Amino acid sequence: MNDDTSPAAILRKRLYWHSRRGMWELDLLLIPFLEHRFDGLSEDEQLAYQRLIEEEDQDLFGWLMRREWPEEPSLKRIVKMIVDHAETTDNSAYRTL
């Protein structure tokens, strides 16, 4: 068990649990992105991710399935990053979430 109580660790745990959604399809996109790419994002991109996961599941699903795009440019950019990551990364290990 990880007992790290630093602000960064607490934020990471919060983001992880908020990235676990009510839809398995969203989990398969958000969790791998968080685990593999979040730390390498700029501060603005990290804030955009945090704003993104506050959105409703049905909106996230439409955006991440590329049916439509968020109006806010920063959210649109992070959605594109998540989709690109999913399309270029082997996420088979996450299929058992």
N, C-alpha and C positions, 0 to 999 in steps of 0.2 A: 504494500500500500504506500502511496506517495503522500508524505506528510508535509510537503512544501506549502507554506502559507504565505509566500511572497505575493505581492500584488499581481505580478505577471502570471503566476501559477493559478491564482484564484480566477483571474480573467479567462485564462485558457480553459479551466474547468467549466466556467459559466458558459463560454462559447460552445464548448463541446455539447453540453446538455441542451442548450438552445438550438443547436444544429441538428439534434435528434428530433425529427418531426413526427407527425402522425401518419406520414406517407413514406413507405419504404423507398420509393423512387427518389425522394428528396434526400433521405439518409445516404443513399448510394452516391449522390453528387456532393453533398455538403461535407460529410465527415472526412472523406479522403482529401478534399481541398483544404479543409482546416488543418489536418494533420501534416500535409506535405507542402503546402504553399503559404499558409497564413504568416508564418514567421518571416518569410522573405518579402512580404508586402510592405509598401511604404505606409507611413502612419495614416495618410488619407485613405489608402486602400483598405487598411484594417478597420478604420472607422466606417467605411462604406459596407464592409462585410457585417459589422455589428448592426448597422441600420437595416441591412438586407434581412437578417434573420429575425427582425422584429415584424416583418411583413406576414400576412396571412398565407397559409399553406396553398390555397388555390391560386393566389397571385404568383408565389414562388414557382409552383408547378408550371403555370403558363409561360413564365419567363424562362425557366431552365429547360423546358421542352421546345423552346424557340417558337412558340406560337404567337408571342408578342414580346415586347421589350418594355422595361420600366421607362417612364418619362424622364426621371432624374438621371442626368448623365453619369454621375458617379455610381449609381446602382446599375445602370446599363453596362458600364465598364466591368464591374465586379462579376456580374452575371456572365458576361462573355468570357471572363477569365475562368470561371467555374466550368462552363461548358467546354472550353478549350482543354482544360485540364482533364476533364472526364473523357474527352475524345482521344487524347494522346497518352493516357496513362493506363496501365493494366491495374484495374481495381477489383480483380477477381477475389482477392482476399477479403473484401468487404461484403461479398454476397451473402455471408452468413450473419450479418448484423442482426 
